[in-house]
């Protein structure tokens, strides 16, 4: 059964999940990603995130709020009427009104077998540690970080 989803992600790691959700017939109401950053030659052009580039190719609405902690951003998020939000390396902490917004909540895909590598750079940390076994963790989000 297709769901109405909000996708939240930024780096290359998040792109395959966005593509998979889109090709499985889910209604992607909006894609949230970090704003474009200076880059390119001499840092003079704004370079969109990998997720933004893919979302635009798919014709999806892209939003790049600097914060989700204000009433305006929270109302805009709620207005999508999403069943769930799928979060993959988005880069912003989600406040309680965002976490509680979708009917089925927010699901995080974390690039490690928690709790071994909590927080940022879990893939790099696993490689540096020489871990023989890695994976992902999918979890229902709450207000804690990686909890």
The first five atom37 places (N, CA, C, CB, O) and aatype in JSON, in Angstrom:
{
  "aatype": [20, 20, 20, 20, 20, 20, 20, 20, 20, 20, 20, 20, 20, 20, 20, 20, 20, 20, 20, 20, 20, 20, 20, 20, 20, 20, 20, 20, 20, 20, 20, 20, 20, 20, 20, 20, 20, 20, 20, 20, 20, 20, 20, 20, 20, 20, 20, 20, 20, 20, 20, 20, 20, 20, 20, 20, 20, 20, 20, 20, 20, 20, 20, 20, 20, 20, 20, 20, 20, 20, 20, 20, 20, 20, 20, 20, 20, 20, 20, 20, 20, 20, 20, 20, 20, 20, 20, 20, 20, 20, 20, 20, 20, 20, 20, 20, 20, 20, 20, 20, 20, 20, 20, 20, 20, 20, 20, 20, 20, 20, 20, 20, 20, 20, 20, 20, 20, 20, 20, 20, 20, 20, 20, 20, 20, 20, 20, 20, 20, 20, 20, 20, 20, 20, 20, 20, 20, 20, 20, 20, 20, 20, 20, 20, 20, 20, 20],
  "atom_mask": [
    [1, 1, 1, 1, 1],
    [1, 1, 1, 1, 1],
    [1, 1, 1, 1, 1],
    [1, 1, 1, 1, 1],
    [1, 1, 1, 1, 1],
    [1, 1, 1, 1, 1],
    [1, 1, 1, 1, 1],
    [1, 1, 1, 1, 1],
    [1, 1, 1, 1, 1],
    [1, 1, 1, 1, 1],
    [1, 1, 1, 1, 1],
    [1, 1, 1, 1, 1],
    [1, 1, 1, 1, 1],
    [1, 1, 1, 1, 1],
    [1, 1, 1, 1, 1],
    [1, 1, 1, 1, 1],
    [1, 1, 1, 1, 1],
    [1, 1, 1, 1, 1],
    [1, 1, 1, 1, 1],
    [1, 1, 1, 1, 1],
    [1, 1, 1, 1, 1],
    [1, 1, 1, 1, 1],
    [1, 1, 1, 1, 1],
    [1, 1, 1, 1, 1],
    [1, 1, 1, 1, 1],
    [1, 1, 1, 1, 1],
    [1, 1, 1, 1, 1],
    [1, 1, 1, 1, 1],
    [1, 1, 1, 1, 1],
    [1, 1, 1, 1, 1],
    [1, 1, 1, 1, 1],
    [1, 1, 1, 1, 1],
    [1, 1, 1, 1, 1],
    [1, 1, 1, 1, 1],
    [1, 1, 1, 1, 1],
    [1, 1, 1, 1, 1],
    [1, 1, 1, 1, 1],
    [1, 1, 1, 1, 1],
    [1, 1, 1, 1, 1],
    [1, 1, 1, 1, 1],
    [1, 1, 1, 1, 1],
    [1, 1, 1, 1, 1],
    [1, 1, 1, 1, 1],
    [1, 1, 1, 1, 1],
    [1, 1, 1, 1, 1],
    [1, 1, 1, 1, 1],
    [1, 1, 1, 1, 1],
    [1, 1, 1, 1, 1],
    [1, 1, 1, 1, 1],
    [1, 1, 1, 1, 1],
    [1, 1, 1, 1, 1],
    [1, 1, 1, 1, 1],
    [1, 1, 1, 1, 1],
    [1, 1, 1, 1, 1],
    [1, 1, 1, 1, 1],
    [1, 1, 1, 1, 1],
    [1, 1, 1, 1, 1],
    [1, 1, 1, 1, 1],
    [1, 1, 1, 1, 1],
    [1, 1, 1, 1, 1],
    [1, 1, 1, 1, 1],
    [1, 1, 1, 1, 1],
    [1, 1, 1, 1, 1],
    [1, 1, 1, 1, 1],
    [1, 1, 1, 1, 1],
    [1, 1, 1, 1, 1],
    [1, 1, 1, 1, 1],
    [1, 1, 1, 1, 1],
    [1, 1, 1, 1, 1],
    [1, 1, 1, 1, 1],
    [1, 1, 1, 1, 1],
    [1, 1, 1, 1, 1],
    [1, 1, 1, 1, 1],
    [1, 1, 1, 1, 1],
    [1, 1, 1, 1, 1],
    [1, 1, 1, 1, 1],
    [1, 1, 1, 1, 1],
    [1, 1, 1, 1, 1],
    [1, 1, 1, 1, 1],
    [1, 1, 1, 1, 1],
    [1, 1, 1, 1, 1],
    [1, 1, 1, 1, 1],
    [1, 1, 1, 1, 1],
    [1, 1, 1, 1, 1],
    [1, 1, 1, 1, 1],
    [1, 1, 1, 1, 1],
    [1, 1, 1, 1, 1],
    [1, 1, 1, 1, 1],
    [1, 1, 1, 1, 1],
    [1, 1, 1, 1, 1],
    [1, 1, 1, 1, 1],
    [1, 1, 1, 1, 1],
    [1, 1, 1, 1, 1],
    [1, 1, 1, 1, 1],
    [1, 1, 1, 1, 1],
    [1, 1, 1, 1, 1],
    [1, 1, 1, 1, 1],
    [1, 1, 1, 1, 1],
    [1, 1, 1, 1, 1],
    [1, 1, 1, 1, 1],
    [1, 1, 1, 1, 1],
    [1, 1, 1, 1, 1],
    [1, 1, 1, 1, 1],
    [1, 1, 1, 1, 1],
    [1, 1, 1, 1, 1],
    [1, 1, 1, 1, 1],
    [1, 1, 1, 1, 1],
    [1, 1, 1, 1, 1],
    [1, 1, 1, 1, 1],
    [1, 1, 1, 1, 1],
    [1, 1, 1, 1, 1],
    [1, 1, 1, 1, 1],
    [1, 1, 1, 1, 1],
    [1, 1, 1, 1, 1],
    [1, 1, 1, 1, 1],
    [1, 1, 1, 1, 1],
    [1, 1, 1, 1, 1],
    [1, 1, 1, 1, 1],
    [1, 1, 1, 1, 1],
    [1, 1, 1, 1, 1],
    [1, 1, 1, 1, 1],
    [1, 1, 1, 1, 1],
    [1, 1, 1, 1, 1],
    [1, 1, 1, 1, 1],
    [1, 1, 1, 1, 1],
    [1, 1, 1, 1, 1],
    [1, 1, 1, 1, 1],
    [1, 1, 1, 1, 1],
    [1, 1, 1, 1, 1],
    [1, 1, 1, 1, 1],
    [1, 1, 1, 1, 1],
    [1, 1, 1, 1, 1],
    [1, 1, 1, 1, 1],
    [1, 1, 1, 1, 1],
    [1, 1, 1, 1, 1],
    [1, 1, 1, 1, 1],
    [1, 1, 1, 1, 1],
    [1, 1, 1, 1, 1],
    [1, 1, 1, 1, 1],
    [1, 1, 1, 1, 1],
    [1, 1, 1, 1, 1],
    [1, 1, 1, 1, 1],
    [1, 1, 1, 1, 1],
    [1, 1, 1, 1, 1],
    [1, 1, 1, 1, 1],
    [1, 1, 1, 1, 1],
    [1, 1, 1, 1, 1]
  ],
  "atom_positions": [
    [[0.84, -1.18, 0.0], [0.0, 0.0, 0.0], [0.89, 1.24, 0.0], [-0.96, 0.0, 1.22], [1.69, 1.43, 0.92]],
    [[0.76, 2.08, -1.01], [1.58, 3.29, -1.07], [1.29, 4.23, 0.09], [1.35, 4.01, -2.4], [0.16, 4.36, 0.55]],
    [[2.34, 4.89, 0.55], [2.23, 5.86, 1.63], [2.56, 7.26, 1.11], [3.15, 5.48, 2.8], [3.28, 7.41, 0.12]],
    [[2.04, 8.26, 1.79], [2.43, 9.65, 1.52], [3.6, 9.94, 2.45], [1.22, 10.67, 1.76], [3.46, 9.92, 3.67]],
    [[4.77, 10.21, 1.86], [6.0, 10.33, 2.63], [6.66, 11.69, 2.47], [6.96, 9.25, 2.23], [6.51, 12.37, 1.45]],
    [[7.39, 12.06, 3.5], [8.36, 13.15, 3.42], [9.72, 12.47, 3.5], [8.15, 14.24, 4.57], [9.95, 11.64, 4.38]],
    [[10.61, 12.83, 2.6], [11.97, 12.29, 2.64], [12.9, 13.38, 3.12], [12.42, 11.74, 1.25], [12.82, 14.52, 2.67]],
    [[13.8, 13.02, 4.04], [14.74, 13.98, 4.6], [16.14, 13.38, 4.53], [14.37, 14.37, 6.06], [16.43, 12.4, 5.22]],
    [[17.0, 13.96, 3.71], [18.36, 13.45, 3.57], [19.21, 14.44, 2.81], [18.36, 12.1, 2.86], [18.7, 15.39, 2.21]],
    [[20.52, 14.23, 2.84], [21.42, 15.17, 2.19], [22.51, 14.52, 1.34], [22.06, 16.03, 3.23], [22.61, 14.86, 0.16]],
    [[23.33, 13.59, 1.86], [24.49, 13.12, 1.1], [24.17, 12.0, 0.11], [25.55, 12.64, 2.04], [23.03, 11.53, 0.02]],
    [[25.19, 11.6, -0.63], [25.07, 10.49, -1.58], [24.47, 9.25, -0.94], [26.43, 10.16, -2.17], [23.69, 8.54, -1.57]],
    [[24.83, 8.97, 0.31], [24.34, 7.78, 1.01], [22.82, 7.72, 1.04], [24.89, 7.76, 2.42], [22.24, 6.63, 1.06]],
    [[22.15, 8.88, 1.05], [20.69, 8.93, 1.15], [19.98, 8.74, -0.19], [20.27, 10.25, 1.75], [18.8, 8.39, -0.22]],
    [[20.68, 8.96, -1.29], [20.05, 8.93, -2.61], [19.41, 7.59, -2.96], [21.08, 9.28, -3.66], [18.27, 7.58, -3.44]],
    [[20.07, 6.44, -2.74], [19.41, 5.17, -3.1], [18.08, 4.95, -2.38], [20.32, 4.02, -2.81], [17.16, 4.37, -2.96]],
    [[17.98, 5.39, -1.15], [16.71, 5.24, -0.42], [15.63, 6.1, -1.06], [16.87, 5.61, 1.06], [14.5, 5.64, -1.25]],
    [[15.95, 7.34, -1.4], [14.98, 8.21, -2.07], [14.52, 7.57, -3.38], [15.59, 9.6, -2.35], [13.32, 7.53, -3.65]],
    [[15.44, 7.09, -4.17], [15.09, 6.48, -5.46], [14.23, 5.24, -5.27], [16.35, 6.12, -6.24], [13.27, 5.03, -6.01]],
    [[14.56, 4.43, -4.29], [13.78, 3.21, -4.05], [12.35, 3.56, -3.62], [14.46, 2.35, -2.96], [11.39, 2.95, -4.11]],
    [[12.2, 4.52, -2.73], [10.86, 4.91, -2.3], [10.05, 5.46, -3.47], [10.94, 5.97, -1.18], [8.86, 5.16, -3.6]],
    [[10.69, 6.24, -4.3], [9.98, 6.83, -5.45], [9.57, 5.76, -6.46], [10.86, 7.88, -6.13], [8.48, 5.83, -7.02]],
    [[10.44, 4.79, -6.7], [10.12, 3.76, -7.7], [9.14, 2.72, -7.18], [11.38, 3.07, -8.16], [8.58, 1.96, -7.97]],
    [[8.92, 2.67, -5.89], [7.95, 1.73, -5.3], [6.55, 2.29, -5.26], [8.38, 1.34, -3.91], [5.65, 1.67, -4.7]],
    [[6.34, 3.47, -5.84], [5.0, 4.02, -5.95], [4.53, 4.85, -4.77], [4.06, 2.93, -6.14], [3.36, 5.23, -4.72]],
    [[5.41, 5.14, -3.84], [5.01, 6.0, -2.73], [4.88, 7.44, -3.22], [6.03, 5.92, -1.56], [5.57, 7.86, -4.14]],
    [[3.99, 8.18, -2.59], [3.78, 9.59, -2.9], [4.75, 10.4, -2.05], [2.28, 10.01, -2.63], [4.55, 10.56, -0.85]],
    [[5.8, 10.91, -2.67], [6.78, 11.72, -1.94], [6.26, 13.16, -1.95], [8.23, 11.61, -2.59], [6.38, 13.87, -2.95]],
    [[5.69, 13.57, -0.83], [5.07, 14.89, -0.72], [6.09, 16.01, -0.79], [4.28, 15.0, 0.57], [5.83, 17.07, -1.36]],
    [[7.28, 15.77, -0.22], [8.33, 16.78, -0.21], [9.65, 16.11, 0.15], [8.01, 17.93, 0.79], [9.69, 15.07, 0.81]],
    [[10.72, 16.74, -0.29], [12.06, 16.3, 0.06], [12.73, 17.45, 0.8], [12.9, 15.88, -1.22], [12.82, 18.56, 0.3]],
    [[13.18, 17.16, 2.01], [13.91, 18.12, 2.81], [15.38, 17.77, 2.75], [13.4, 18.15, 4.29], [15.76, 16.61, 2.93]],
    [[16.22, 18.77, 2.49], [17.66, 18.55, 2.43], [18.35, 19.83, 2.89], [18.11, 18.16, 0.99], [17.72, 20.87, 3.04]],
    [[19.64, 19.73, 3.11], [20.41, 20.91, 3.5], [20.56, 21.82, 2.3], [21.8, 20.52, 4.08], [20.58, 21.36, 1.16]],
    [[20.67, 23.11, 2.56], [20.78, 24.11, 1.49], [22.08, 23.94, 0.71], [20.71, 25.51, 2.08], [23.07, 23.43, 1.23]],
    [[22.04, 24.38, -0.54], [23.23, 24.34, -1.39], [24.37, 25.11, -0.72], [22.93, 24.93, -2.78], [24.15, 26.11, -0.03]],
    [[25.59, 24.61, -0.94], [26.78, 25.23, -0.35], [27.69, 25.75, -1.46], [27.54, 24.23, 0.56], [27.67, 25.24, -2.58]],
    [[28.49, 26.76, -1.14], [29.45, 27.24, -2.14], [30.41, 26.12, -2.55], [30.25, 28.44, -1.59], [30.88, 25.36, -1.71]],
    [[30.68, 26.04, -3.83], [31.58, 25.01, -4.35], [31.92, 25.32, -5.79], [30.95, 23.61, -4.24], [31.86, 26.47, -6.22]],
    [[32.26, 24.3, -6.52], [32.63, 24.51, -7.91], [33.94, 25.25, -8.03], [31.54, 25.27, -8.64], [34.74, 25.27, -7.09]],
    [[34.16, 25.83, -9.17], [35.41, 26.58, -9.39], [35.48, 27.78, -8.47], [35.52, 27.02, -10.85], [34.62, 28.66, -8.51]],
    [[36.49, 27.82, -7.67], [36.77, 28.93, -6.76], [35.65, 29.18, -5.75], [36.99, 30.19, -7.55], [35.6, 30.25, -5.13]],
    [[34.76, 28.22, -5.56], [33.7, 28.36, -4.59], [32.71, 29.45, -4.9], [34.28, 28.6, -3.26], [32.08, 30.0, -3.99]],
    [[32.56, 29.77, -6.17], [31.71, 30.89, -6.55], [30.29, 30.48, -6.93], [32.33, 31.61, -7.68], [29.44, 31.35, -7.12]],
    [[30.02, 29.2, -7.03], [28.66, 28.77, -7.37], [28.11, 27.9, -6.24], [28.65, 27.99, -8.71], [28.85, 27.21, -5.54]],
    [[26.79, 27.96, -6.09], [26.15, 27.14, -5.08], [25.94, 25.73, -5.64], [24.79, 27.76, -4.64], [25.43, 25.56, -6.75]],
    [[26.35, 24.74, -4.86], [26.25, 23.34, -5.29], [25.17, 22.66, -4.45], [27.63, 22.6, -5.15], [25.3, 22.57, -3.23]],
    [[24.1, 22.18, -5.09], [23.05, 21.5, -4.33], [23.53, 20.15, -3.8], [21.79, 21.31, -5.2], [24.47, 19.57, -4.33]],
    [[22.87, 19.66, -2.77], [23.2, 18.35, -2.2], [22.87, 17.25, -3.21], [22.45, 18.12, -0.87], [22.05, 17.46, -4.11]],
    [[23.49, 16.09, -3.06], [23.13, 14.96, -3.94], [21.63, 14.64, -3.89], [23.93, 13.73, -3.55], [21.04, 14.31, -4.92]],
    [[21.03, 14.72, -2.72], [19.59, 14.44, -2.6], [18.79, 15.49, -3.36], [19.16, 14.41, -1.11], [17.82, 15.14, -4.04]],
    [[19.16, 16.74, -3.26], [18.43, 17.78, -4.0], [18.52, 17.53, -5.5], [18.98, 19.17, -3.66], [17.52, 17.65, -6.21]],
    [[19.7, 17.2, -5.99], [19.85, 16.95, -7.43], [18.93, 15.82, -7.9], [21.32, 16.61, -7.77], [18.26, 15.95, -8.92]],
    [[18.9, 14.71, -7.15], [18.06, 13.57, -7.54], [16.58, 13.9, -7.41], [18.39, 12.36, -6.68], [15.78, 13.53, -8.27]],
    [[16.21, 14.6, -6.35], [14.8, 14.97, -6.15], [14.31, 15.84, -7.29], [14.61, 15.69, -4.8], [13.19, 15.67, -7.77]],
    [[15.12, 16.77, -7.73], [14.72, 17.65, -8.83], [14.6, 16.85, -10.13], [15.74, 18.8, -9.01], [13.71, 17.14, -10.94]],
    [[15.47, 15.87, -10.35], [15.35, 15.01, -11.54], [14.02, 14.27, -11.52], [16.52, 14.0, -11.6], [13.42, 14.03, -12.57]],
    [[13.55, 13.91, -10.32], [12.29, 13.19, -10.17], [11.08, 14.13, -10.17], [12.31, 12.38, -8.88], [9.94, 13.67, -10.14]],
    [[11.32, 15.43, -10.21], [10.23, 16.4, -10.2], [9.59, 16.58, -8.84], [9.19, 15.98, -11.18], [8.42, 16.96, -8.75]],
    [[10.33, 16.31, -7.78], [9.79, 16.4, -6.43], [10.03, 17.79, -5.84], [10.41, 15.33, -5.53], [11.01, 18.46, -6.17]],
    [[9.13, 18.21, -4.96], [9.29, 19.48, -4.26], [10.45, 19.37, -3.29], [7.98, 19.87, -3.51], [10.54, 18.41, -2.52]],
    [[11.36, 20.35, -3.31], [12.54, 20.36, -2.46], [12.47, 21.55, -1.52], [13.84, 20.39, -3.31], [12.23, 22.68, -1.95]],
    [[12.7, 21.28, -0.24], [12.72, 22.34, 0.77], [14.06, 22.29, 1.49], [11.54, 22.19, 1.78], [14.57, 21.21, 1.79]],
    [[14.62, 23.47, 1.77], [15.93, 23.55, 2.42], [15.89, 24.51, 3.62], [17.0, 23.99, 1.42], [16.66, 25.47, 3.65]],
    [[15.03, 24.26, 4.6], [14.98, 25.18, 5.73], [16.27, 25.12, 6.55], [13.77, 24.86, 6.63], [16.86, 24.06, 6.72]],
    [[16.69, 26.27, 7.05], [17.89, 26.33, 7.9], [17.6, 25.73, 9.27], [18.38, 27.78, 8.04], [18.51, 25.28, 9.95]],
    [[16.33, 25.74, 9.66], [15.93, 25.22, 10.97], [14.51, 24.68, 10.88], [16.04, 26.32, 12.07], [13.71, 25.12, 10.05]],
    [[14.22, 23.72, 11.74], [12.85, 23.19, 11.85], [12.27, 23.53, 13.22], [12.84, 21.66, 11.63], [11.25, 22.96, 13.62]],
    [[12.9, 24.43, 13.92], [12.52, 24.75, 15.29], [11.53, 25.91, 15.4], [13.74, 25.07, 16.1], [11.14, 26.28, 16.51]],
    [[11.12, 26.5, 14.28], [10.18, 27.61, 14.36], [8.79, 27.17, 13.9], [10.68, 28.81, 13.5], [8.64, 26.18, 13.18]],
    [[7.79, 27.92, 14.34], [6.4, 27.56, 14.06], [6.1, 27.52, 12.57], [5.46, 28.55, 14.75], [5.33, 26.67, 12.12]],
    [[6.69, 28.41, 11.8], [6.44, 28.45, 10.35], [6.93, 27.16, 9.68], [7.12, 29.68, 9.72], [6.21, 26.58, 8.87]],
    [[8.14, 26.73, 9.99], [8.69, 25.5, 9.4], [7.88, 24.28, 9.83], [10.16, 25.32, 9.8], [7.66, 23.37, 9.04]],
    [[7.44, 24.27, 11.09], [6.66, 23.14, 11.6], [5.28, 23.09, 10.95], [6.52, 23.23, 13.12], [4.77, 22.0, 10.66]],
    [[4.68, 24.24, 10.73], [3.36, 24.27, 10.06], [3.5, 23.82, 8.61], [2.75, 25.69, 10.12], [2.63, 23.1, 8.11]],
    [[4.57, 24.23, 7.93], [4.79, 23.81, 6.55], [4.99, 22.3, 6.47], [6.0, 24.53, 5.95], [4.49, 21.66, 5.55]],
    [[5.71, 21.75, 7.42], [5.94, 20.3, 7.47], [4.62, 19.57, 7.68], [6.94, 19.94, 8.61], [4.32, 18.61, 6.97]],
    [[3.83, 20.03, 8.63], [2.54, 19.39, 8.93], [1.57, 19.49, 7.75], [1.91, 20.03, 10.16], [0.76, 18.59, 7.54]],
    [[1.66, 20.57, 6.98], [0.74, 20.78, 5.86], [0.88, 19.73, 4.77], [0.96, 22.15, 5.27], [-0.02, 19.58, 3.95]],
    [[1.98, 19.0, 4.74], [2.16, 17.94, 3.73], [1.23, 16.75, 3.98], [3.61, 17.47, 3.72], [1.0, 15.95, 3.08]],
    [[0.72, 16.63, 5.2], [-0.19, 15.53, 5.52], [0.44, 14.16, 5.3], [-1.43, 15.64, 4.69], [-0.21, 13.25, 4.8]],
    [[1.69, 14.02, 5.68], [2.42, 12.77, 5.43], [2.03, 11.67, 6.41], [3.92, 13.01, 5.52], [1.72, 11.92, 7.57]],
    [[2.05, 10.43, 5.89], [1.88, 9.26, 6.76], [3.13, 9.03, 7.59], [1.55, 8.01, 5.91], [3.05, 8.63, 8.75]],
    [[4.3, 9.28, 6.99], [5.58, 9.05, 7.68], [6.64, 9.92, 7.04], [5.99, 7.55, 7.63], [6.5, 10.39, 5.91]],
    [[7.72, 10.13, 7.79], [8.92, 10.77, 7.24], [10.04, 9.74, 7.31], [9.3, 12.09, 8.03], [10.19, 9.04, 8.31]],
    [[10.82, 9.66, 6.24], [11.98, 8.78, 6.19], [13.21, 9.68, 6.2], [11.95, 7.84, 4.9], [13.37, 10.54, 5.34]],
    [[14.08, 9.46, 7.19], [15.22, 10.33, 7.42], [16.5, 9.53, 7.2], [15.18, 10.94, 8.85], [16.7, 8.48, 7.82]],
    [[17.38, 10.04, 6.32], [18.65, 9.38, 6.03], [19.74, 10.44, 5.99], [18.58, 8.57, 4.69], [19.88, 11.15, 4.99]],
    [[20.52, 10.55, 7.07], [21.65, 11.49, 7.1], [21.23, 12.89, 6.68], [22.78, 10.99, 6.19], [21.86, 13.5, 5.82]],
    [[20.18, 13.4, 7.29], [19.63, 14.7, 6.93], [20.54, 15.84, 7.37], [18.25, 14.87, 7.53], [20.86, 16.73, 6.58]],
    [[20.96, 15.81, 8.62], [21.88, 16.84, 9.08], [21.3, 17.85, 10.04], [22.41, 17.56, 7.93], [22.02, 18.71, 10.53]],
    [[20.01, 17.76, 10.33], [19.39, 18.62, 11.35], [18.71, 17.74, 12.38], [18.37, 19.61, 10.71], [18.14, 16.7, 12.05]],
    [[18.77, 18.16, 13.63], [18.02, 17.49, 14.7], [16.55, 17.84, 14.51], [18.54, 17.92, 16.13], [16.19, 19.0, 14.31]],
    [[15.69, 16.83, 14.59], [14.25, 17.05, 14.43], [13.61, 17.33, 15.78], [13.58, 15.84, 13.75], [13.69, 16.5, 16.68]],
    [[12.96, 18.48, 15.94], [12.28, 18.78, 17.2], [11.0, 17.96, 17.33], [11.96, 20.29, 17.3], [10.49, 17.41, 16.35]],
    [[10.49, 17.89, 18.55], [9.31, 17.08, 18.85], [8.12, 17.35, 17.93], [8.9, 17.33, 20.27], [7.5, 16.39, 17.48]],
    [[7.77, 18.61, 17.61], [6.63, 18.82, 16.71], [6.82, 18.18, 15.33], [6.38, 20.31, 16.54], [5.85, 17.76, 14.71]],
    [[8.04, 18.11, 14.84], [8.31, 17.44, 13.57], [8.19, 15.93, 13.75], [9.72, 17.81, 13.03], [7.55, 15.26, 12.95]],
    [[8.82, 15.4, 14.82], [8.77, 13.96, 15.09], [7.34, 13.46, 15.26], [9.58, 13.63, 16.34], [7.01, 12.35, 14.85]],
    [[6.5, 14.29, 15.85], [5.11, 13.89, 16.13], [4.16, 14.22, 14.97], [4.63, 14.58, 17.39], [2.98, 13.86, 15.04]],
    [[4.65, 14.88, 13.93], [3.78, 15.33, 12.84], [3.16, 14.22, 12.0], [4.54, 16.21, 11.96], [1.94, 14.14, 11.91]],
    [[3.98, 13.36, 11.39], [3.4, 12.31, 10.53], [2.63, 11.27, 11.34], [4.51, 11.62, 9.73], [3.0, 10.94, 12.46]],
    [[1.57, 10.77, 10.76], [0.71, 9.78, 11.41], [1.48, 8.57, 11.94], [-0.36, 9.31, 10.44], [1.2, 8.09, 13.04]],
    [[2.45, 8.09, 11.17], [3.25, 6.91, 11.56], [4.61, 7.3, 12.13], [3.43, 5.99, 10.37], [5.44, 6.43, 12.41]],
    [[4.85, 8.59, 12.3], [6.1, 9.05, 12.88], [7.22, 9.19, 11.87], [6.52, 8.12, 13.96], [7.0, 9.2, 10.66]],
    [[8.42, 9.31, 12.39], [9.63, 9.49, 11.59], [10.53, 8.27, 11.76], [10.38, 10.79, 11.98], [10.79, 7.83, 12.88]],
    [[10.99, 7.74, 10.65], [11.87, 6.58, 10.64], [13.25, 7.0, 10.18], [11.3, 5.45, 9.74], [13.39, 7.66, 9.15]],
    [[14.26, 6.62, 10.93], [15.64, 6.97, 10.6], [16.38, 5.75, 10.09], [16.36, 7.57, 11.82], [16.31, 4.67, 10.69]],
    [[17.09, 5.91, 8.98], [17.98, 4.88, 8.48], [19.39, 5.35, 8.82], [17.8, 4.62, 6.93], [19.88, 6.32, 8.24]],
    [[20.02, 4.67, 9.77], [21.35, 5.07, 10.27], [22.4, 4.12, 9.72], [21.38, 5.09, 11.82], [22.19, 2.9, 9.71]],
    [[23.52, 4.66, 9.27], [24.55, 3.88, 8.57], [25.48, 3.13, 9.51], [25.37, 4.78, 7.7], [26.69, 3.13, 9.32]],
    [[24.92, 2.48, 10.52], [25.72, 1.62, 11.39], [24.81, 0.65, 12.12], [26.55, 2.45, 12.4], [23.59, 0.81, 12.15]],
    [[25.44, -0.35, 12.7], [24.72, -1.24, 13.59], [24.8, -0.63, 14.98], [25.29, -2.71, 13.56], [25.74, -0.86, 15.73]],
    [[23.78, 0.16, 15.29], [23.78, 0.84, 16.59], [23.8, -0.19, 17.72], [22.55, 1.77, 16.73], [23.23, -1.27, 17.56]],
    [[24.41, 0.11, 18.83], [24.93, 1.43, 19.22], [26.42, 1.64, 18.93], [24.68, 1.65, 20.68], [26.99, 2.62, 19.4]],
    [[27.05, 0.77, 18.18], [28.5, 0.84, 18.0], [28.98, 2.21, 17.53], [28.95, -0.22, 17.01], [29.88, 2.78, 18.16]],
    [[28.43, 2.75, 16.47], [28.92, 4.02, 15.94], [27.8, 5.04, 15.87], [29.55, 3.82, 14.56], [27.27, 5.32, 14.79]],
    [[27.43, 5.58, 17.0], [26.4, 6.61, 17.07], [26.92, 7.91, 16.48], [25.94, 6.83, 18.53], [28.13, 8.13, 16.41]],
    [[26.0, 8.76, 16.05], [26.38, 10.09, 15.59], [26.9, 10.13, 14.17], [27.41, 10.64, 16.5], [26.6, 9.27, 13.35]],
    [[27.69, 11.16, 13.91], [28.18, 11.42, 12.55], [29.31, 10.46, 12.16], [28.68, 12.86, 12.44], [29.98, 9.9, 13.03]],
    [[29.5, 10.27, 10.88], [30.59, 9.51, 10.26], [30.65, 8.04, 10.68], [31.9, 10.16, 10.59], [31.75, 7.53, 10.94]],
    [[29.52, 7.33, 10.77], [29.57, 5.93, 11.21], [30.28, 5.01, 10.22], [28.17, 5.43, 11.45], [30.93, 4.05, 10.64]],
    [[30.16, 5.26, 8.94], [30.83, 4.42, 7.95], [32.34, 4.57, 8.07], [30.36, 4.77, 6.51], [33.07, 3.59, 8.09]],
    [[32.78, 5.81, 8.15], [34.21, 6.08, 8.27], [34.78, 5.46, 9.55], [34.48, 7.59, 8.25], [35.87, 4.89, 9.54]],
    [[34.05, 5.58, 10.64], [34.53, 5.01, 11.91], [34.62, 3.5, 11.85], [33.61, 5.42, 13.05], [35.56, 2.92, 12.38]],
    [[33.66, 2.85, 11.21], [33.71, 1.39, 11.07], [34.92, 0.96, 10.25], [32.41, 0.87, 10.42], [35.59, -0.02, 10.59]],
    [[35.2, 1.69, 9.18], [36.35, 1.37, 8.34], [37.65, 1.57, 9.12], [36.36, 2.23, 7.06], [38.52, 0.71, 9.12]],
    [[37.77, 2.71, 9.79], [38.98, 3.0, 10.56], [39.21, 1.98, 11.68], [38.9, 4.39, 11.14], [40.35, 1.66, 12.01]],
    [[38.12, 1.48, 12.25], [38.23, 0.49, 13.33], [38.48, -0.92, 12.79], [36.97, 0.5, 14.18], [38.76, -1.84, 13.56]],
    [[38.36, -1.1, 11.47], [38.55, -2.43, 10.89], [37.42, -3.39, 11.19], [39.83, -3.01, 11.38], [37.63, -4.6, 11.24]],
    [[36.21, -2.86, 11.38], [35.07, -3.72, 11.68], [34.86, -4.74, 10.57], [33.8, -2.88, 11.87], [34.83, -4.39, 9.39]],
    [[34.71, -5.99, 10.95], [34.47, -7.06, 9.96], [32.99, -7.12, 9.58], [34.92, -8.42, 10.53], [32.65, -7.69, 8.54]],
    [[32.13, -6.55, 10.39], [30.69, -6.61, 10.15], [30.12, -5.21, 10.3], [30.0, -7.61, 11.13], [30.35, -4.53, 11.3]],
    [[29.36, -4.79, 9.29], [28.69, -3.5, 9.35], [27.26, -3.67, 8.84], [29.45, -2.42, 8.52], [26.87, -4.76, 8.42]],
    [[26.51, -2.62, 8.87], [25.13, -2.68, 8.38], [24.44, -1.37, 8.63], [24.36, -3.82, 9.04], [25.08, -0.34, 8.86]],
    [[23.12, -1.4, 8.59], [22.32, -0.22, 8.88], [21.34, -0.56, 9.99], [21.57, 0.28, 7.61], [21.05, -1.72, 10.27]],
    [[20.85, 0.48, 10.62], [19.81, 0.35, 11.63], [18.64, 1.22, 11.2], [20.33, 0.75, 13.06], [18.83, 2.38, 10.84]],
    [[17.45, 0.66, 11.23], [16.24, 1.43, 10.95], [15.48, 1.54, 12.25], [15.36, 0.75, 9.82], [15.2, 0.53, 12.91]],
    [[15.15, 2.77, 12.63], [14.51, 2.96, 13.93], [13.43, 4.02, 13.89], [15.54, 3.33, 14.97], [13.49, 4.96, 13.1]],
    [[12.44, 3.85, 14.73], [11.44, 4.87, 14.98], [12.12, 5.95, 15.8], [10.16, 4.3, 15.71], [12.73, 5.64, 16.82]],
    [[12.03, 7.2, 15.36], [12.76, 8.27, 16.03], [11.99, 8.81, 17.22], [13.05, 9.38, 15.06], [10.76, 8.8, 17.26]],
    [[12.79, 9.29, 18.2], [12.25, 10.07, 19.31], [13.18, 11.25, 19.5], [12.11, 9.21, 20.63], [14.03, 11.52, 18.65]],
    [[13.05, 11.96, 20.61], [13.81, 13.2, 20.79], [15.29, 12.99, 21.04], [13.24, 13.96, 21.92], [16.06, 13.94, 20.9]],
    [[15.74, 11.8, 21.39], [17.17, 11.57, 21.62], [17.92, 11.41, 20.31], [17.38, 10.33, 22.48], [17.32, 11.16, 19.27]],
    [[19.24, 11.55, 20.37], [20.08, 11.36, 19.2], [20.4, 9.89, 19.03], [21.37, 12.19, 19.3], [21.0, 9.28, 19.91]],
    [[20.0, 9.3, 17.9], [20.22, 7.88, 17.6], [19.64, 6.97, 18.68], [21.72, 7.61, 17.44], [20.25, 5.97, 19.05]],
    [[18.46, 7.34, 19.17], [17.79, 6.49, 20.17], [16.49, 5.97, 19.61], [17.54, 7.26, 21.48], [15.78, 5.23, 20.29]]
  ]
}
